[in-house]
Amino acid sequence: MATNAELRLRFFRYFWKHLRLVWPIVSGLVAFQLALGVVIGFLERWSVSEMIYFTFVTALTIGYGDLAPKHVASRMIALAIAFSGILLTGLVAALGVRSLQEATKDE
């Protein structure tokens, strides 16, 4: 029977192992989101910090509403950011589940 500290260590070891495997997908999704955020920021005339903030708030589907695109094209692009954010969140959750399964398979 492993201690909690040993299980955590195994979990993180497996998580990083799996993350290295899918890193091109993860980084590609984040780069895609940021590129779309830059386009929206350009169309809406937002600062760089507002572009980044809006991108991550939208990608994580938090949507505070303090920044909202006014142009139709920007709104359509925001949908693509949100959809790719759902994919990214699902991918990270799947990595976590798989890593937990592997870390606890002998328990």
Backbone as a chain_set.jsonl record, in Angstrom:
{"seq": "MATNAELRLRFFRYFWKHLRLVWPIVSGLVAFQLALGVVIGFLERWSVSEMIYFTFVTALTIGYGDLAPKHVASRMIALAIAFSGILLTGLVAALGVRSLQEATKDE", "coords": {"N": [[0.843, -1.184, 0.0], [0.714, 2.082, -1.009], [1.814, 5.294, 0.156], [0.121, 8.493, 0.487], [1.78, 10.529, -0.44], [3.561, 9.105, -2.093], [1.763, 8.202, -4.047], [0.927, 10.651, -5.14], [3.357, 11.52, -6.217], [3.826, 9.501, -8.141], [1.573, 9.949, -9.742], [2.085, 12.569, -10.766], [4.457, 12.033, -12.143], [3.559, 10.27, -14.173], [1.708, 12.001, -15.349], [3.334, 14.087, -16.43], [4.786, 12.541, -18.191], [2.808, 11.75, -20.044], [1.961, 14.275, -20.863], [4.204, 15.226, -22.225], [4.011, 13.635, -24.447], [1.678, 14.519, -25.787], [2.227, 17.152, -26.112], [2.696, 18.69, -28.553], [0.064, 18.972, -29.528], [-1.253, 20.267, -27.41], [0.229, 22.683, -27.182], [-0.203, 23.633, -29.759], [-2.985, 24.099, -29.755], [-3.143, 26.141, -27.811], [-1.592, 28.128, -29.056], [-3.155, 28.532, -31.342], [-5.482, 29.565, -30.149], [-4.459, 31.945, -29.025], [-3.628, 33.273, -31.362], [-6.084, 33.702, -32.641], [-7.195, 35.327, -30.689], [-5.598, 37.583, -30.951], [-6.423, 38.475, -33.456], [-9.097, 39.121, -32.901], [-8.625, 41.128, -30.98], [-7.367, 43.02, -32.581], [-9.456, 43.667, -34.378], [-11.315, 44.704, -32.562], [-9.914, 46.709, -31.431], [-8.403, 46.439, -29.02], [-6.116, 46.43, -26.225], [-2.942, 44.677, -25.872], [-2.835, 43.227, -23.474], [-5.564, 43.05, -22.899], [-6.384, 41.51, -25.072], [-5.098, 39.016, -24.561], [-6.182, 38.403, -22.046], [-8.959, 38.26, -22.678], [-8.883, 36.106, -24.474], [-8.082, 33.865, -22.872], [-10.065, 33.858, -20.872], [-12.284, 33.359, -22.413], [-11.56, 30.926, -23.675], [-11.445, 29.213, -21.491], [-14.046, 29.091, -20.933], [-15.153, 30.796, -19.039], [-16.053, 33.49, -19.229], [-16.531, 36.325, -18.21], [-17.675, 38.706, -19.124], [-16.867, 41.316, -19.077], [-15.28, 42.164, -21.157], [-16.432, 42.233, -24.34], [-16.86, 41.176, -27.631], [-17.869, 43.314, -30.284], [-18.215, 43.303, -33.016], [-19.533, 41.253, -35.635], [-17.864, 39.409, -36.923], [-15.807, 39.156, -35.036], [-17.206, 37.948, -32.964], [-17.81, 35.455, -34.067], [-15.266, 34.42, -34.323], [-14.631, 34.285, -31.638], [-16.216, 32.16, -30.884], [-14.814, 30.05, -32.03], [-12.511, 30.161, -30.453], [-13.605, 29.449, -27.973], [-14.54, 26.843, -28.503], [-12.129, 25.5, -29.111], [-10.965, 25.785, -26.654], [-12.566, 24.149, -25.074], [-11.838, 21.692, -26.159], [-9.115, 21.665, -25.383], [-9.345, 21.713, -22.565], [-10.668, 19.278, -22.166], [-8.706, 17.53, -23.102], [-6.608, 17.913, -21.242], [-7.945, 17.07, -18.937], [-8.381, 14.386, -19.616], [-5.727, 13.508, -19.684], [-5.129, 13.74, -16.985], [-6.919, 11.852, -15.851], [-6.039, 9.456, -17.041], [-3.418, 9.39, -16.068], [-3.892, 9.166, -13.34], [-5.151, 6.674, -13.294], [-3.016, 4.997, -14.091], [-1.209, 5.514, -12.042], [-2.444, 4.401, -9.864], [-2.925, 1.729, -10.446], [-1.853, -0.569, -9.293], [-2.856, -0.61, -6.816]], "CA": [[0.0, 0.0, 0.0], [1.524, 3.287, -1.143], [1.354, 6.463, 0.903], [-0.42, 9.556, -0.358], [2.898, 11.232, -1.08], [4.043, 8.255, -3.187], [0.752, 8.231, -5.111], [1.024, 11.954, -5.81], [4.585, 11.524, -7.007], [3.592, 8.66, -9.32], [0.615, 10.646, -10.602], [2.76, 13.651, -11.494], [5.41, 11.421, -13.068], [2.783, 9.817, -15.331], [1.101, 13.165, -16.01], [4.354, 14.731, -17.261], [5.108, 11.606, -19.279], [1.739, 11.854, -21.046], [1.945, 15.633, -21.392], [5.263, 15.312, -23.241], [3.53, 12.943, -25.649], [0.658, 15.311, -26.496], [2.614, 18.557, -26.073], [2.441, 19.41, -29.805], [-1.36, 19.283, -29.628], [-1.559, 21.268, -26.387], [0.824, 23.971, -27.573], [-0.884, 24.082, -30.97], [-4.282, 24.666, -29.379], [-2.918, 27.422, -27.133], [-1.142, 29.081, -30.078], [-4.337, 28.812, -32.152], [-6.335, 30.449, -29.364], [-3.831, 33.259, -28.934], [-3.67, 33.909, -32.686], [-7.451, 34.199, -32.831], [-7.361, 36.443, -29.762], [-4.94, 38.749, -31.549], [-7.308, 38.947, -34.528], [-10.225, 39.8, -32.251], [-8.109, 42.36, -30.393], [-7.149, 43.975, -33.67], [-10.768, 44.124, -34.86], [-12.002, 45.45, -31.509], [-8.99, 47.76, -30.984], [-8.067, 46.203, -27.622], [-4.682, 46.36, -25.916], [-2.405, 43.311, -25.86], [-3.27, 42.559, -22.239], [-6.99, 42.736, -23.057], [-6.473, 40.388, -26.015], [-4.711, 37.789, -23.869], [-7.192, 38.168, -21.014], [-10.189, 37.808, -23.329], [-8.647, 34.789, -25.051], [-8.098, 32.804, -21.867], [-11.38, 33.823, -20.224], [-13.194, 32.714, -23.371], [-11.145, 29.535, -23.877], [-11.798, 28.445, -20.301], [-15.513, 29.243, -20.875], [-15.546, 31.558, -17.859], [-16.886, 34.534, -19.803], [-16.958, 37.334, -17.237], [-18.521, 39.682, -19.791], [-16.328, 42.67, -19.01], [-14.867, 42.439, -22.533], [-17.3, 41.503, -25.263], [-16.691, 41.657, -29.006], [-19.045, 43.982, -30.834], [-18.329, 42.973, -34.437], [-20.016, 39.894, -35.897], [-16.695, 38.564, -37.22], [-15.134, 38.89, -33.763], [-18.026, 36.998, -32.205], [-17.637, 34.138, -34.677], [-13.924, 33.972, -33.956], [-14.699, 33.935, -30.217], [-16.771, 30.802, -30.816], [-13.711, 29.123, -32.316], [-11.658, 30.139, -29.263], [-14.303, 28.684, -26.939], [-14.555, 25.429, -28.881], [-10.786, 24.951, -28.932], [-10.75, 25.739, -25.211], [-13.221, 22.929, -24.596], [-10.951, 20.591, -26.56], [-7.922, 21.703, -24.547], [-9.736, 21.307, -21.218], [-10.925, 17.843, -22.215], [-7.431, 16.84, -23.262], [-5.904, 17.952, -19.954], [-8.695, 16.198, -18.024], [-8.093, 13.003, -20.011], [-4.373, 13.221, -19.213], [-5.214, 13.55, -15.542], [-7.584, 10.582, -15.563], [-5.144, 8.369, -17.441], [-2.295, 9.367, -15.144], [-4.388, 8.616, -12.077], [-5.346, 5.234, -13.498], [-1.71, 4.329, -14.088], [-0.557, 5.669, -10.734], [-3.138, 3.601, -8.86], [-3.315, 0.43, -10.985], [-1.413, -1.656, -8.426], [-3.492, -0.437, -5.496]], "C": [[0.886, 1.245, 0.0], [0.942, 4.42, -0.299], [0.813, 7.494, -0.067], [0.683, 10.294, -1.103], [3.449, 10.422, -2.253], [3.067, 8.246, -4.35], [0.79, 9.546, -5.876], [2.242, 12.012, -6.716], [4.419, 10.685, -8.274], [2.628, 9.335, -10.292], [1.312, 11.715, -11.429], [3.797, 13.104, -12.466], [4.692, 10.959, -14.347], [2.179, 10.992, -16.091], [2.106, 13.846, -16.926], [4.768, 13.847, -18.428], [4.073, 11.731, -20.403], [1.691, 13.251, -21.674], [3.029, 15.82, -22.453], [4.816, 14.677, -24.554], [2.57, 13.813, -26.457], [1.006, 16.805, -26.528], [2.404, 19.288, -27.409], [0.965, 19.805, -29.976], [-1.726, 20.385, -28.65], [-1.022, 22.635, -26.8], [0.185, 24.515, -28.847], [-2.236, 24.704, -30.669], [-4.121, 26.027, -28.696], [-2.48, 28.486, -28.134], [-2.299, 29.493, -30.981], [-5.255, 29.798, -31.431], [-5.749, 31.86, -29.296], [-3.842, 33.994, -30.272], [-5.059, 34.47, -32.969], [-7.74, 35.373, -31.902], [-6.727, 37.724, -30.288], [-5.817, 39.328, -32.657], [-8.489, 39.703, -33.928], [-9.768, 41.13, -31.654], [-7.856, 43.433, -31.431], [-8.482, 44.546, -34.159], [-11.477, 45.016, -33.841], [-11.167, 46.601, -30.956], [-8.711, 47.664, -29.473], [-6.556, 46.217, -27.45], [-4.248, 44.888, -25.899], [-2.864, 42.568, -24.609], [-4.75, 42.204, -22.304], [-7.191, 41.569, -24.014], [-6.197, 39.061, -25.315], [-5.748, 37.41, -22.823], [-8.476, 37.618, -21.639], [-10.034, 36.391, -23.872], [-8.756, 33.697, -23.998], [-9.42, 32.729, -21.111], [-12.392, 33.131, -21.132], [-12.844, 31.239, -23.54], [-11.504, 28.66, -22.683], [-13.304, 28.481, -20.032], [-15.973, 29.899, -19.577], [-16.487, 32.68, -18.278], [-17.41, 35.548, -18.8], [-17.874, 38.388, -17.863], [-18.003, 41.097, -19.728], [-15.744, 43.113, -20.349], [-15.746, 41.587, -23.438], [-17.1, 42.06, -26.665], [-17.998, 42.24, -29.543], [-19.271, 43.655, -32.311], [-18.752, 41.516, -34.604], [-18.836, 38.955, -36.159], [-15.952, 38.204, -35.933], [-15.903, 37.867, -32.936], [-17.891, 35.586, -32.766], [-16.256, 33.559, -34.332], [-13.897, 33.555, -32.484], [-15.303, 32.548, -30.021], [-15.686, 29.757, -31.083], [-12.748, 29.031, -31.129], [-12.306, 29.275, -28.185], [-14.299, 27.194, -27.255], [-13.179, 24.795, -28.697], [-10.42, 24.887, -27.45], [-11.39, 24.518, -24.585], [-12.381, 21.71, -24.952], [-9.72, 20.517, -25.66], [-8.237, 21.246, -23.118], [-9.998, 19.806, -21.155], [-9.649, 17.036, -22.33], [-6.658, 16.796, -21.939], [-6.617, 17.066, -18.935], [-8.424, 14.73, -18.34], [-6.692, 12.592, -19.574], [-4.377, 12.948, -17.711], [-5.838, 12.217, -15.168], [-6.669, 9.412, -15.882], [-3.96, 8.246, -16.48], [-2.703, 8.814, -13.792], [-4.628, 7.121, -12.161], [-4.027, 4.481, -13.417], [-1.039, 4.393, -12.733], [-1.173, 4.753, -9.68], [-3.461, 2.185, -9.323], [-2.885, -0.743, -10.103], [-2.062, -1.613, -7.046], [-4.687, -1.359, -5.334]], "O": [[1.706, 1.435, 0.899], [-0.267, 4.49, -0.075], [1.011, 7.396, -1.278], [0.522, 10.641, -2.274], [3.77, 10.989, -3.298], [3.48, 8.278, -5.509], [0.699, 9.563, -7.103], [2.165, 12.496, -7.845], [4.824, 11.108, -9.356], [2.831, 9.302, -11.505], [1.152, 11.767, -12.649], [3.987, 13.684, -13.535], [5.154, 11.221, -15.457], [2.138, 10.989, -17.321], [1.785, 14.156, -18.073], [5.062, 14.338, -19.518], [4.434, 11.808, -21.577], [1.414, 13.394, -22.865], [2.805, 16.49, -23.461], [5.196, 15.127, -25.635], [2.644, 13.838, -27.686], [0.179, 17.627, -26.924], [1.96, 20.436, -27.387], [0.67, 20.871, -30.517], [-2.426, 21.331, -29.009], [-1.748, 23.628, -26.767], [0.045, 25.728, -29.0], [-2.599, 25.722, -31.258], [-4.878, 26.957, -28.975], [-2.945, 29.624, -28.069], [-2.418, 30.663, -31.346], [-5.746, 30.752, -32.034], [-6.461, 32.846, -29.488], [-4.045, 35.208, -30.31], [-5.193, 35.583, -33.478], [-8.448, 36.306, -32.28], [-7.26, 38.817, -30.093], [-5.936, 40.547, -32.778], [-8.84, 40.79, -34.388], [-10.448, 42.145, -31.806], [-8.101, 44.615, -31.19], [-8.62, 45.757, -34.332], [-12.158, 45.971, -34.214], [-11.637, 47.375, -30.121], [-8.772, 48.658, -28.75], [-5.81, 46.038, -28.412], [-5.08, 43.98, -25.91], [-3.241, 41.399, -24.687], [-5.148, 41.151, -21.806], [-8.067, 40.731, -23.798], [-6.958, 38.103, -25.455], [-6.147, 36.25, -22.72], [-9.013, 36.615, -21.169], [-10.944, 35.571, -23.747], [-9.452, 32.704, -24.21], [-9.853, 31.636, -20.744], [-13.259, 32.398, -20.656], [-13.736, 30.39, -23.549], [-11.832, 27.486, -22.852], [-13.773, 27.96, -19.02], [-17.054, 29.595, -19.073], [-17.589, 32.805, -17.745], [-18.617, 35.619, -18.567], [-18.762, 38.907, -17.187], [-18.633, 42.004, -20.271], [-15.715, 44.308, -20.646], [-15.79, 40.364, -23.307], [-17.163, 43.273, -26.869], [-19.083, 41.719, -29.284], [-20.4, 43.726, -32.796], [-18.373, 40.655, -33.811], [-18.82, 37.828, -35.665], [-15.517, 37.064, -35.766], [-15.301, 37.015, -32.281], [-17.863, 34.621, -32.002], [-16.114, 32.361, -34.084], [-13.225, 32.589, -32.121], [-14.933, 31.839, -29.085], [-15.65, 28.71, -30.437], [-12.23, 27.955, -30.83], [-11.632, 28.461, -27.554], [-14.076, 26.373, -26.365], [-13.072, 23.68, -28.186], [-9.644, 24.023, -27.041], [-10.827, 23.917, -23.67], [-12.229, 20.798, -24.139], [-9.328, 19.434, -25.226], [-7.476, 20.477, -22.532], [-9.597, 19.14, -20.2], [-9.525, 15.973, -21.722], [-6.118, 15.755, -21.566], [-5.961, 16.381, -18.15], [-8.255, 13.92, -17.428], [-6.484, 11.458, -19.143], [-3.705, 12.032, -17.235], [-5.349, 11.528, -14.274], [-6.539, 8.483, -15.085], [-3.551, 7.141, -16.123], [-1.944, 8.074, -13.166], [-4.344, 6.385, -11.216], [-3.932, 3.449, -12.752], [-0.376, 3.443, -12.317], [-0.507, 4.372, -8.717], [-4.217, 1.491, -8.643], [-3.498, -1.809, -10.163], [-1.83, -2.49, -6.214], [-5.339, -1.348, -4.289]]}, "num_chains": 1, "name": "protein.A"}
